[in-house]
């Protein structure tokens, strides 16, 4: 049985490709927002809001494959490699069925949904148009998530970085040509941004497949022998992943509602918040990449019976995560207006955003530690506990957001304090659970 190395060097070895992949994907979204800022505030807001809506369903799928990842990591830790192929193929089957239903809902339901949710009819129409094109790439998005679960679960994450970076390059190049037009290519604006993202998803899948064939990634795991529907395997994955699906849905849908509430305070606040989301997402990457590595390593260690090493592992990863955030967020503290001006030509908007930039800077410091412990809870297999933690924190988050947007007349920075409260509360609850040791006897059958 392969013994997992929990040294700082191996943490970086696992986390850095994940970080590279997340960075590439996040930069794509940021560059989309930057490009659209040159088209207009409403199209920019529509792309940002549409991408957030898309993220709701992306993270529901991610919750399912995260359950698969946890089981794969546990089986690898136990030395049961032949079961990994069966888990992977059944994950693919469920995900493709999921996105088939999702595509139908997006194509036929988004226009009505956004007309009800938003005050601006123009914003509702443009957001719907953006999503209907993005739906073309849904099958490839599903396959990409499955590949990510496999590579993280087997502690071989290099493929994720390669696929994400190359597909990110494809997206940026297509953004330039399709949004603005070039030569005989007609400018498509918002629709060009959507097509660029959809084609990028397709290129990511192609790269994953080529990598797997070139490096024989699935050879030890008997993938061909596992190509069959096994209801028992699907049931097992759902048992672990259902709380994660609900948890991810609650988390991102609450953020979607947060932005919807901000839209009620005016188009200016909403436009600023869309840009803040891009900046926020960029600096959150290191915490999420290290959190994904934590999840897999904790599950693997439990599979090997090495519970006693988890406390030391978490302290090591939190130190790394905090240092990453401290260094990477220096622009937020030192040059907030200059950073914000990368996304707009309006100096007045950049000046109004400074206080909110400081608030998200504080939230990111808290996240750097909180997310490590939260992902460790999921890695133990006690996903019901992580769901309960998420639910409690979401209630606090939405209550505060609703009060500050609907009942009070407060500046935008005061509304964004909701993020600080959320990060602090779920981190404290997750650390308390990990410190209790109640997770040590959890088995994934």
Buried (B, 14 or more C-beta within 10 A) or exposed (E): EEEBEBEEEBBBBBBBBBBBBBBBBBBBBBBBBBBBBEBEBBBBBBBBBBBBBBBBBBBBBBBBBBBBBBBBBBBBBBEEBEBBBBBBBBBBBBBBEBBEEBBEEBBEEBBEBBBEBBEBEEBBBBBBBBBBBBBBBBBBBBBBBBBBBBBBBBBBBBBBBBBBBBBBBBBBEBBBBBBBBEEEEEEBBBBBBBBBBBBBBBBBBBBBEEBBEEEEBBEEBBBEEBBEEBEEBBEBBBBBBBBBBBBBBBBBBBBBBBBBBBBEBEBBBBBBBBBBBBBBBBBBBBBBBBBBBBBBBBBBBBBBEBBEBBEEBBEBBBBBBBEBBEEBBEBBEEEBBEBBBBBBEBEEBBEBBBBBBBBBBBBBBBBBBBBBBBBBBBBBBBBBBBBBBBBEBBEBBBEBBBEBBEEEEEEBBBBBBBBBBBBBBBBBBBBEBBEEEEBEEEEBE
